[in-house]
Amino acid sequence: MITGTKTHEITVDVVILTLKNNAIQVLLVKRLNEPFKGKWAIPGGYIQLSENLDEAAVRILKEKTNVDNIYLEQLYTFGDPNRHPNGRVITCAYFALVRACDLNVVTTDELEWFKVSDLPPLAFDHKEIIEYSMKRTRERLEICPVAYQLLNEKFSLTEMQKAYELVMCKQLDKRNFRKKAVTTEGLVELDEYTKSSSKRPARLYKFENIKLNSKRAHFISMNKKGEVNV
């Protein structure tokens, strides 16, 4: 039996990133209670005694945003003693890169997408958490193609380059990018082209057999029965 004085609370926060309107955007909720009432925040909440961290992440995301059945990666544990004004609260942050077309998010006055490059004033240390998730996304470029998770199933190399530029926050040389892109493992050239009346049609590509798992990643999802898969 464990005894002693309670010293802290544990929460879970979930960062959802997508490529939307030519920008990397994050899904935020408006806080309805103090502290930071009226401020925007990453969807999050306290874990229940009966659940583990993964189960809490899936539940909280569903409750706060009505989003479920997506892969979540455990990001980092944030435990600065002063991160919460009312006491010692440690949070385990998760994040996901998601195609905009795969999310059925109905935005409201309390649920909205924001550009990562133009965030509103945020509650707690959530700005730091979002910045860390972008840092992890850039690191993921060495593990698997980020475009696989952000772009539509079929895309042009121009769209792929734009996605990488938004993630890396810098412009890339078109010729060098294309030379490297076509050698990317899993990238398949299609006998299809973009349909546009104003521009020259561009060849389309897609990714196949991309492995998301890595030693630095811990992915969870929910099956049709509502159970957490690890």
Secondary structure, DSSP 8 states (H G I E B T S, - for coil): ---S----EEEEEEEEEEEETTEEEEEEEE--SSSSTT-EE-SEEE--TT--HHHHHHHHHHHHH---S--EEEEEEE--TTSSTTS-EEEEEEEEE--GGG-----BTTEEEEEGGG---BSTTHHHHHHHHHHHHHHHTTTS-THHHHS-SSB-HHHHHHHHHHHHTS---HHHHHHHHTTSTTEEEEEEE---SSS---EEEEE-S-----TT--EEEE-TTS-EE-
